[in-house]
Amino acid sequence: MRWQARLKRDWRYLRGLNRTLKRVKSIAPDSPNLICDDLQAAVETYRNSPAMTFEGRTVTYGELDAIANRYAHWAKGLNLRRGQVVALLMPNRIEYFACWYGLSKVGVVTALINNNLTGHPLAHCLAISGASHCIVDPETSPAFEAARAELERPIQQWILGSAHGDQRDLAQALKSCSQLPPDRIVREDMTARDTALLIYTSGTTGMPKAARITHLRAQLYMRGFAAATGATSKDRIYVTLPLYHATGGLCGLGAAFLNGGSVVLRQRFSASHFWEEATAEGCTMFVYIGELCRYLVNQDPGEDDTRHKIRLAFGNGLSGDVWGEMKRRFRIGDILEFYGSTEGNVSMFNFDGKEGSIGRAPKWLRKRFNVRLVQYDADTGEPARGADGLCIEAGVGQVGECVGEIGAHARADFTGYVDKAASEKKVLENVLARGDRWFATGDLMRQDADGYFYFVDRVGDTFRWKGENVSTTEVALQLQGAPGVREASVYGVAVPEANGRAGMAGLVVGPEFDIAKLAEHVRRELPPYAQPVFIRVLPQIDVTGTFKPRKLDLVAEGYDPAKITGPLYYRDEAKGYLKITKAVFEKLQAGGVKL
């Protein structure tokens, strides 16, 4: 019966929520207990248990802690003091976590730099970190060397490998450092409010921003997922995400380390080797983000698809159209989807596995959550406000921007970015009451009558065409259901003499793709205003290290055949999608083609 199913779902949700809140409720901003203390307690409990496996090498909790202690004493030897910053520019490896864990023991902040960055973006991230030292390895050292010319102040380079020029040999320096924990007196006056890490936004719409991750926030991540996943000391968690990102580096590691489990770490994600290695290593959980799961379902079936022991996948950004296929094809028992952002103060879990939902805040628990949806005006780029000057809450099923009240409790704190001006731009005042302050997530969502939230789009990605708001995410989902379409990235492009932006889609396709069938699918599945006006076929969609599509270059290239190689089309209402030639492009620019 329907009421029995709802009761079962609510009970599962409450059980997960209570388990998580119980684990994080003791965290307090003024507490002297830091994230390194949480980790040290785990080391003392599980010292001889395996902690991490990487490329055939396994280290115990005690061994991992000894590596971390060497980094702590190395920093002390350089006279690095509380609050000073060391930049970490390396791919995934055992030393990655040990480095920032060790530095946190002496109050030093670690800036986790995306190891895929080069040139100006890399120089930008290094500069805003304020670091005077940077740790690299042979893979990332060339990128650092190339970017350092743009730096206004020098940064000493320490390499885990052979040193050349003015590089300093970190491996050699660490050998002379003690493996014993540093004296706690070095962080005697520190509290959970102090910064532990700098983690950067993805930079899909501009330069990355450095978010301040306090010890409290790191504890919320790590303790929260240690509880929410229900992981135990018997679990092995497969981590293929970059450790410079919070989902892999804090959520994934926290679920394992704070429960005595172990991490199987890969340097990078590989769709073709994913199930083979997860099976061989006896993994019981894995952590995902964004389109990782889509890459898995797009792989040809293999014998390891169901031979594994995975009982839970957890992460964020799992598309609703992939969710069911993941469970069916790979026989995964449970999927734990969550919502959160590196810098934000809003977090939600979908404890009861409602497909497509990013989390839940039921009406009868509304006061326990600091999250609300407010109506958003796409024309002004701001939340809509009523005659009283306050924002207007979105109703059931209505799309609105997700906002989180600041300071409602420790979990709702907004620590912001290193750049104070960037932080201020994310704060809304006088939202639901005079004098209140809310964090603007920039995410558009809708909520159903049962309190489930569904992601719709990013504020910057939604555009207006023919007087209607177009969600790039929802259009991409429909396109990915068309025959032969493997991946889709949707965005708006400027068109002469037109109000708003016209929809354009970059598609990765298979051999069965047919542009005429796509036109039929689009006409059938999408309302006229949401049907892409332009289509281009791509060999691949460039993504960030956390699988977010890069759209800046696609938007800049627009639909100009002089800038684009590969098939390019525009939509004719009567004939479907037609090729864009130089002559057609000139007509489009002159307004000679009706769109």
N, C-alpha and C positions, 0 to 999 in steps of 0.2 A: 504494500500500500504506500501511497505517496507520503503520508505523514510519518510512516516508519522509516522510509528512506531519508527524509529530512532529519528525523531524530538521530539516525545513525551518523549522518553527515555532520550535524552540529556537535555531536559527542566527539567525533574524531577531531574536529576543529578545536574544540575547547581543550582537549587533552594535549594537543600540540602547542596551543597558545600558553597554557598553564606551565607546561614543561619548560618552555623558553623563558617566560617571565620569571620563573623561579630561579633560573640560572643567571639572569642579568640584574635582578632587583637589588642586589647588594652593591652594584657599581655606583660610585658617587664621585662627583667632580673634585671634591676636596680630599678624597682618600689618598693616603700615601702608597696604596697598593697599585702598582703599575703593570702594564702588559708583560714586562719581563718577569715580574713576580709570579704572575699566573703561569707563565711558561716554565719558570724555575721549579714551581711546585709540581708540575707534571714530570719534570726531569727526575725529581727526587722520588716520585712514586713509581715511575716506569724506566728507571735508569738503564736497565739491561735489555729492555725490549727494543725491537727494530723500530726506528723512527722514519727513515727515508731510504728509498731505493732509487738510484739514478744510474742508468747506463751500466748495469751489472754490479754496481757498488752499493752496499747497504751499510748504514751507520745506525748505531743505537742512540737512544736519547742521551745517554752519558757522553758518547762521542760527539754528537751534534753540539751539546752544551760546551764541550771542551774547545771546539772550533770557535764557537761564539765568544768564549772567554778570551781567546787570543785576540780577536778583533777589539774587544773592550780594552785590553791592556795596550794594544797598538795605538788606539785613540788617546789613551792616557799618556803614552809616551810622546805623542805629538803635542801634548798640552791642549788638546781639544776640550773645550768646556761645555757645560750644560747649555743646550740651546743652539750650539754651533752645528753646522750642516756638513755632511759628507754625501756626495752624489754617488749613486750606484748605477753603473751603466753596464749591465751584463745580461746575457740570456739566462734561462733557467739552468741552474746547477745546484749542487748540494750547498755550496758556500753562500748562495744568495740569501736564503733565510737566516743562516747562521750570522751573516754580516750584520743585518739590521737588528737582529735579536741581541747580538753582542754589544753593538753601539748603544742600544737603548739602556743597557745596564749601567752606563756611565753618563746618561742624559744627553747623548749626542743624537741629533736628528738625522735620519737617512732620507734623502730624496731619491725615490724610485723612478729612474728615468727609462722611458720606453726605448728598448734596445734596437728598435727598428728605425728610429729617427736618424736623420742625417742633415747636414747643412744648417740652414738658418733655423728650422724648428728645433734641432738639437741644441744649437747655441742659445736659443731663446730659453729653453727649459733649464739649461745649466746656469744661465745668467740669473734668472728669477729665483733659483734655489738659494743663492747666496753662498754656495759651497766654496770652500778653499781647497778641497781635495776631492778627487774623483777616482773611483775604483773601476777598472776595466779589465777585460781579458783579451786575448789575441784576436777574437772575432770582432769586438767593438772598438778596439784601439784605433784602427784607421779612421773610423767615423769621428771619433773624438779629435784626432789630429787635424782632420779637415775642418772641423767646426771651430777649433780654438782661435783661429785668426779673427773671428767675429766677436770674441769675448773682450770686454773692456778691462776686466781684471783677470790676473793669471789664476789658473787652477792647477794644482799639482796632480799629475797623473800617476796612479799606482796600478801596476799591472800584475795579474795572476798569470805570469808567464815570463818569457825572456824579455828583459828590459833593454831598450835601445834609446839613445839620445838622452833627453832629460827625464825619461820615465824612471820610476823607482820600483824596485823589485818587491812586491808585496809579499809574495810567498816566502822569500828569504827573511823579510822583516818579521813575519808572523812566527817563524821558527824560534825566535828568541823571546817570544811573549809567553807568559804563564797560561796554563790551561785551567787554573783555579779561578773561581768567581771573584770579581773585584769586590772590594769592601763596599757594603751598602751605604757607607757614610758619604760616598761621592754623589748620591742622589737623595741625601737626607731631607732636603727642603722641597723636593719635587712632589707634585700631586698629579692626579689623573687629568687635570686640566692642561698640563704641559704637552707640548707637541712631541710625538714619537716619530712620525713619518710625514713626508710630503708625497702625495699621490696625485698624478696629473689627470685632468680630463682628456678625452680622446682627441680633441682638436679637429672634429669633423667639419666644423663651421668657422674655424679660425685657429689661432694659435692656442695650444694647450694652456690651461690654467692650473696652478699648483694648489691643491686643496690641503688644508692643514688637518692631519689625522692625529688627534690627541690620543693619549694612552687610554682614556675613557672610550673613545670611538673605536679604537682597535680592540678593546675588550668586548665591546658590544658586538662587533663583527665575529670575533673568535668564539666567545662564550655563546652568543646567540646561535651560531650554527652547530656548535658542539651539542647544544640541546635540541634544536629544531630537527636535525637529521636523525637523532636517536642513535648516533654512532657509539660503538663500544670499542674496547681494546682489541677485539677480534677483527675489526674492520680494516680493510686496505682501500684507501681512496686514491683513485686514478686522477692525477692532475696534469692536464695537458695545456692549461691556460697559462698565460704569462704571469710570473710572480710579481711583476710591477703593478698589477691591477688588483683591486681589492677582492674581487670574486675568487680568483685563484689563490692569491697570496695571503689573504686573511680568512675568508670564509672557508675555502677548501682546506687550508692547513689547520685552521682552528678546529674544524670538525674532527680531524684526526688527532692532533697533538694534545688537546685538552681532555681527551678520552683515552689516551694510551694506545690509539690506533697507529697505523703507519701510512705513509704517503708513497705512492709510486709516481715519480716525477719524470716527465718527458721534457726535452728541450723545447719542443714545439708540437702543436697538434698535427696529426696525420690521419686523415679519414681512412686511407687504405690500410693502415696498420693498427687502427684503434682497437678493434675487437680482438685481433690476434694477440696483442700485447696485454690487454685487459684480462683475457682468458689465461694466458701463460703466467701472469703474475698473481692470479687468484684474487683480483680486485672485486670488492663487493659494492662499491659506490663510485660515482664519478661526478665531477662538477662541470657544468656547461655554461656557456654564455652565447647570446645572440644566435647566429646562424650555424653554429657548430653542429647542432642536431640535424639541420637540413642537409649539410654536407654528408652526414652519415647515411641518411635515408636515400640520398642520390647515388650512393655506391652500389655496385652490383652485389647481389646476395652472395654470402660466403658461409662456410661451415662454422665459423666462429660467431655468427650472428646470434646463436642461441646456446652456445656451449659455455658461455661465461657464467659468472656467479653474481653479476650485478643485481642488487635488489633495490637500489635507490639511485636516481639521478637527481641532482639538485643544482639550481642555478636561476638565471633570469634571462628573459628575452625569448623564451621558447614560443614559436609561432603556433597558433591554434591548429593550423592545418597539418602540422608535423607531429603534434602531440600524440594523437591516436596511433599514427603510423609507428612512432617510436615504441610505444607499449606493445602493439600487436606484433610487429616484425621482430623486435629484439627481445620480446617477452620480459620487459622490465616491470617489476612489481609495482613500484611507486615512483611518481615524479613530484618533487617538491619545488614548486616555482615560487620565487620571491620577487619583491620589488624594492629597489633602493638605489641610491646613487652615491658616488664617492663622497661628494661634499654635502649631500642633502640630510635632512632630519626626518624624512618619511621612510618608514620600513613596514612592509606587509608580507605575510606568508600565506600561501594557498595550502593550508595543512590538509584539507580534505580532497585534494586532487581534482577539483572542478576544471575540466579541460578548457584551456584558453584564458583562464583567469589568472591575474598576476597577484591576487591576494584578496583578503576579505576583511571587512569591518561591519559586522551585522548591526542593525539598529539597536538591539538590546545591549550592545557593548560600545555604542558610539562614543560615550564619554571617555572611554579608555584609550581612544586613538586621537592623535593630533592632526589627522588628515581630513581634508574636505575637498570637494570639487567646486570651483566657481566658474560662472559663465565667462567665456573668452570672446573678445571682439577681434576677429582676424584683420579687420580694416585698420584698427589703431595699434594692433599688436600688444594690447593690454587687456587685463580682466575688465569685464563690463561692470559698471557701477550704476546704482539706482539713484533716485532723486535725493536720497539722504547721504550720498557720497560713499556708501559702503558697497562692497562687492555683492553680487547676487549668486546665491548657491544654485548649482545645477540640479535639476530634478532627476528622478529615476529615468535612466535611458538617455539622458541629455549629455552631450559632450561638454566637458569643462576642463579647465586647467587644474591639476593637482597641486594643492598648497599644504604646507605643514606648519602648524603653530609653533613659534619659537619660544622655548623656555617653559613649556607646560610641565615638563619633567626632565630628568637628566638625559633621557633618550631622545628628547626633542631639541637638544642644543644645536645651534648652527655655528660651527667654528669658522666657516668661510674659507677664503683663499688667502694666499700670501699677499695678493694685490687687494688692498682694502676697498678700492673703487669698484673692482669686480664683485666683491662681496656685497657691497651696498646695492648694486643693481639687482641682486637676487632677493632682496627683502621688500615685501609689500607691507604697508602700514594701513591701519583703519580698514581692515578687510571685513570682519563680521561684527566688530565693535570698535568704538573710538579708542585709540591708543594701543590696539593689539598689533603684533608683528608676526608675519608669516613668511616662510621660505617659498619662493616660486620655483617649482621643479622644472617648468618648461615642458612638462609632459601633459598631453591631452588624453583624457580617459572618460569612460562612462561607467556608471554603477547600476547594477540591477536591483530589483526589489529585495533580494536576499543578501545584499551587501557585498556582492562580488564585484571587483574592479576589473576592467578590461582596458588594456592599452590601445589607444587610437593612433596617435602620432606625436612627433615632436612639434612644438610651437613653430620652430623655424622651418620645418618641412612642409607643414600644411600651407596650401596656397589657395587663392580664389580665382575661379574661372567661371564666366557666365553668371556672376553674382552668387556662386555657391562655394562653400569651403570644400576643398578636395584633400582627403587624407592620403598621403603617399603610401603609408603602410597598408591601408585597406585595399588600395588599387593594386599594390604589389602582390598581395595575397591572392587576389582574383587572377592576376596575370600568371602567377605560378601554378594555377590550376589549368592553364591552357595546354593543349597537346604540344609536346616538344619543348616547353619552356622549363629550364632548370632553375634559373635564378632571375630575379628582376629587381632593378633599382629605379624608383620613380621620383621625379622632381619637376619643378615648374621652370619654364623658360620664357623670357620676354619675347613678345611678338609685336611688331610695329602696328600702331593704330589700334591696339586692343587693350581693353581694361583687364587687369589681372595678368596672370601667367598661364600659358598653355601647358597642359600636361605632356611630359615626355618620359619614355621608359627605355632604359638600357637593358637588353635581355641577353642572357647566356642560354643558348639553345642546343638541342640535340639534333641528330640527323633527320628525325621525323617532323621537325618544325616546318610549318607551312604558313606563310603570311596571310593567306586567304582564310584559313581555319582560325587564325588568331583574330582576324577581323570579326568573324562570326561569334567567337567566344566573347569578345569585348562588347559587341552589340547586345548579346544576350544577358551578360552578367553584370554590366555596369550601366548606371544612368548616364544620359548623354553628356552632362557636364564633367563626369569623371572619366570618360573614355579618353585614353591618351591620344593627343593630337599627333605626336611624333613618336616614332619607334626607331631605335638603332640596335643593331646586333653587335655584341661585344664578345671577344674571346674569353674574357673573365671580368668580374667586377672587383675592382681594387677595394680592399677593406683595411681597417686599422688592425692593430694587433689583437683587438678584442672583437673582431668580426663585424664592425660597424662599417657600412658602405661609405666610401669617400665620394662625395657628390660635387665638390667644388670644381674639379676639372671638367666633369660632365656638364655642369651648368654653364661653365665658361665656353665650352665648345658648341653648346646649343645644337642647332640642326644645320650647321654650315658644312656642306660636303667638302669644302676646301680644308677643313680642320679634322675631318673624320674619315677614317678608313673602315671599310666594312659596309654592309647593307644599311640603308637609311630610308625611312618612309614617312609620309604624312597621310593623314586620314581624310579621305573624300567621303562625304556622307552617303553618296550613291554607290560608289565603286569600291569602297573599302580602302585598304592601305596601298598607296602608290609610291613609286620610287622618287626620291628627290635628286634631281640633277642640278647642275649649275644654273641652267635656265629656269627650272622650277623654283630654285632658291631665290633667284632675283625677282621672280613674280611674287613670291611670298613676302619678300622684303618691301616690295612696292604696293602690297595690299591687293594684288591682282588675283589672289586665290582665296576663296571663301573658306574659313575654318569654322 
